[in-house]
């Protein structure tokens, strides 16, 4: 309400007696906005104290009134010495019995909780205005209440000054309906604007001209209104949606809220009508935009997508006809893309026209790269060459804006036509923005698809070429694999022959190493060849449905990588076959037993004493006497031997520390005694960060050609992680020194076939 309400109520005071602070908080805020003084009491006694200081309306929660509602109401009214103070009762547990007792207590209305704060605030304002008007009428003419006109239950001053002032300040269209006489009693200026009728015509016509014969669901409008009126007369606030009708007969989607006014002897209904047109249009626009984005994402054809876009925009404004023109790749000629509501003959006449500074709205907009608004085609020089064409089809206004790609290239234009002279308003400009954005997305995607299609024309030849190359590589790989397999078979035959010549031990290690090493490049070559053959069949199949550039790029990258892998493995296999030297790694019989770790390590060090002395290396041991293992001493001894030999060979090369070279062996058990940690540390040269990740690789050595097989750490790793069921780690400091750490179970796992 506006300031007129404030002057009408003269800063009226409202007393709320309730413990439901959450329910009345919003109501207090609404009353404060209407410049009403408020007081809140948590019980009847406190309410009586506040009422004693004066109040113009009391809102009482029946939960505080107890069973004797009449006594509580009387106490509150008597506290202020004014028996006629309006009193409204509200209840969180409404019932017909309680409502009847409320009427008997003299309550003006019975409100069910929770409630709409705006509705209750409006009801309070009505009660205050009517109460003040009745008081003024009683003072001016005490006999007026007994002599009421048939169609006007209130004194003219009451209706025209008080209630009409309330209507004038309402933010929505408001109507006052007399149920008994079935006529409109009053309406505010927003109702006049909504229905397009002056007040006199609005009041004389009644409700029927404001609604179509039937609602969208087929229900007669008057039947719907009667049902809602009946519900309102029972004390409920009826809120519903309905289709109203403007003076020019176009439909208006509205939300209607009906509220009964407590006027003695009469049945008046206050109707607030909110126009939902803008809200519905906004919702339709959002839903339409989502649908269009989904169509673009799914690759829907361009023209149906643009048609859907233009129909969406046309549905947002009456009398508009939209079109989209596309600019040719030459950047000079435009083509008719979409104009679902414009005459096809008109769109055909624009096909192929050359853009320029005087080619209507669309041609000029694309040429200048900026919006062109022609409000009157008949008097605008831009339309001089096409004026007769526009007259032929009844077009009088045309606003056009260029459609840009993300990189600022003009793709086309969007235009809005009208059959009357007209300039765009804020809503029109917003629609133009939305349309050009969506059209830009759809057209850009079409252009990307077209660009991709041009690349697809070259794919088949390129794929065939790469397929032939890969097929040849696969054949060469298979031939190499056959040769390697033959070599492996020959080595196996040689092994058998050597066994017969009592050389089984030496040749066994050789064949085992060769088989292990050759299987890797052979297996890698087969996997790569098979994988690329499958990829080739996949990309050949993909040509039928269309191949993306990214897929081709991925395929080519994979092919290049496959070529490199196959060449590397084949070269490695060839090198192994031609230059493999005999390497024998002693594998002690894997017999399991229980042994003390300190004594075992000491026994393993004895055979190496000469080498340690020769290298001037001092070896220390820190292993508790009670530490014992149930494991495989043979493989564990081989691991320790390989690690110590690795230290002697690599850590102290060149006399790094002179006589201070040391190797330390330490061991300790975990807290639960389930795991034993053995560490072998040296203060030698260390391992570079580049080499550290590769030390367990078979045949990896930094002493190539000096007698090192490169299998020592590889064998140690396999034994630790295999037979012993543990884990091995290596660390090396930047300033030298290396530590190998073995995490071994105190009780080795059982073999898989045990």
PyMOL commands that set and color helices and strands:
alter all, ss='L'
color gray80, all
select helices_A, chain A and resi 3-9+21-33+44-52+62-65+69-79+96-104+117-140+144-146+156-168+189-195+199-205+208-210+221-233+277-297+302-314+344-350+360-368+377-379+381-392+426-456+459-500+504-545+549-579+597-606+609-614+633-651+658-660+689-692+712-721
alter helices_A, ss='H'
color red, helices_A
select strands_A, chain A and resi 13-17+37-41+57-61+86-91+109-112+173-178+183-187+238-245+251-261+268-275+321-327+334-338+372-374+397-404+410-418+592-596+617-623+628-632+661-669+675-682+727-732+738-745
alter strands_A, ss='S'
color yellow, strands_A
deselect
rebuild
show_as cartoon
